Amino acid sequence: KAAHILVVIGKKNPHWEKNEALAKALMKIGEEKYPGLFDPNICYAADARYNQHLSDGGLLLEFGTQYNTLDESNRAAEALAEVLAEWLKKAS
């Protein structure tokens, strides 16, 4: 069992649409490799930027909730590492 990963995007930055595209690409790979790893809904914060304005591809990822164990969050992080590796292979 792994924790779910929630993607949070602050819309008060010039890169939010590029960040959203990256999030959706990662979520697609994640769903193929590990169904249910990502929460299917991206959380949008209208008046926030979470330092995502500093570069393209900035994402805030929340691993689990107060009901998850550290081990479950670590398993989600390991799965995310594999998702990122696959995304990087496709991007190059």
C-alpha positions in Angstrom: 0.0 0.0 0.0 1.3 3.4 -0.9 0.0 6.9 -0.1 -1.7 8.9 -2.8 0.1 11.9 -4.3 -1.8 15.2 -4.7 -0.5 17.7 -7.2 -1.0 21.4 -6.2 -0.5 24.2 -8.7 -0.6 27.8 -7.8 -2.3 29.8 -10.6 -0.7 33.1 -9.6 2.4 32.5 -11.7 3.2 32.8 -15.4 4.1 29.1 -15.7 1.0 27.5 -14.3 -0.1 26.1 -17.7 3.3 24.5 -18.3 3.3 23.1 -14.8 -0.1 21.7 -15.4 1.0 20.0 -18.6 3.9 18.4 -16.7 1.7 17.3 -13.9 -0.7 15.7 -16.4 2.1 13.9 -18.2 3.4 12.5 -14.9 0.0 11.5 -13.8 -0.6 9.7 -17.0 2.6 7.7 -16.6 1.8 7.1 -13.0 -1.7 5.8 -13.8 -0.1 3.3 -16.3 2.6 2.1 -14.0 0.8 2.4 -10.6 -2.9 2.9 -10.9 -4.3 5.1 -8.2 -0.9 6.5 -7.2 -1.9 10.1 -8.0 -5.1 11.8 -6.8 -7.0 12.2 -10.1 -7.7 15.8 -9.4 -5.1 18.6 -9.5 -5.6 21.1 -6.7 -5.5 24.6 -8.0 -4.8 27.5 -5.7 -6.0 30.7 -7.4 -4.0 33.2 -5.2 -0.8 31.2 -4.6 2.4 30.4 -6.5 4.4 28.2 -4.1 7.7 29.3 -5.8 6.4 27.8 -9.1 6.9 31.2 -10.7 10.7 30.7 -10.5 10.8 28.2 -13.4 8.8 26.0 -15.7 8.0 22.6 -14.3 7.6 23.6 -10.7 5.2 21.3 -8.9 4.1 21.0 -5.3 3.4 17.3 -4.4 1.7 16.2 -1.2 2.3 12.6 -0.2 -0.6 11.1 1.6 -2.6 12.5 4.5 -2.5 12.4 8.2 -3.9 8.9 7.9 -0.9 7.5 6.0 2.2 6.0 7.6 5.7 7.1 6.7 6.3 3.8 5.0 3.3 4.4 2.7 4.6 7.8 1.8 8.1 6.4 1.2 6.6 3.8 -1.2 4.8 6.6 -3.0 8.1 8.5 -3.3 9.8 5.4 -4.7 7.0 4.9 -7.3 7.2 8.6 -8.2 11.0 8.2 -8.8 10.2 5.5 -11.4 7.5 7.7 -13.0 10.0 10.6 -13.2 12.7 8.3 -14.7 10.3 7.2 -17.4 9.2 10.8 -18.1 12.8 11.8 -18.5 13.5 8.9 -20.9 10.6 10.0 -23.0 11.6 13.7 -22.9 15.2 13.1 -24.1 
